[in-house]
Amino acid sequence: MVRFLRQGLVFLAVAITLYALAMLVLARVRFQGYPLIYRTGSYYHLKGGIAYSKFKEFDPAAHYDVIVIGSSHAYRGYDPRVFAAHGMRMFNLGSSAQTPMNTYWLLKENVTAANCGLLVIDLYEGAMVNEGLESTSELVMNMTSDRAAIGMVTDLQDLRGLNLLALRWCRAGVGSDFIDSTYRSGGFAERTDSLKSPIIHKHHAANRCRPEQLRALEKCLELCRERGIPVVLATHYYPQTSDRSAHSIFHATIDSVRAPFKVPYLDLAYTHQLDDQDHFYDHNHLNLAGVRLFNEALIPLLLKEAGTRQPATD
């Protein structure tokens, strides 16, 4: 029995060593400009872009009057420059397809009552039906916290997450593979183009939020309550032609989650008269003109609903 266990441990050690060496080679050897690892699986996310830039810029020791977090609706929908014009320092920690499971770990490792006067969690149904592999892949490659990376992979419960962690560590100390020209200081991504033709939205049965994502949202709200961080939930403008019935079901679901925590939900999805073609650059993301109008409408509501603290002074 002892001999069998010893042989098993030797085999395991050899397998781990070979795996580590293979990942190191695939992560460091380039072919046609990029590491070979990206040819072995479509779920790997290149290091760089908006997420890389924002986590390099974010300073957890600073104080922000407002921190925004959520999916691409967050980092493409809330412009720190508009908040600054109202005397508020804002940072945007949104990332592509970010799910509440991702949000929880970003909050846990980056946001406290000392550095955040008000937290705005942007909610979009598309992020609530996502299992989280895409968003976890991008964040694991680009955020600064190892503990958050491990936590996200653990919660993902997907063996591919181990490859993401291995790739992160194999590429530690290596710069970004690309930059995104739309990135603006404070975590925002700017798009000035607009739709060239009307969008025809398909109306369908409402997507059901994943139970694990709803539980993760509850964890986010509980964490904020424990840390004394004021929270506002928000949904930014939707195209007029989008599926209103599906969104009303989503709104009711969010109401059921937030009720025990008594946090406000500013659902502005259809509280506007924006033109779909002039103020959106795709089927659900605002362009810069739309962002400015949305932010100007949102900021007074944030001040009224949550009582934002006084602007930070340097």
Disulfide bonds with the S-S distance in Angstrom:
none
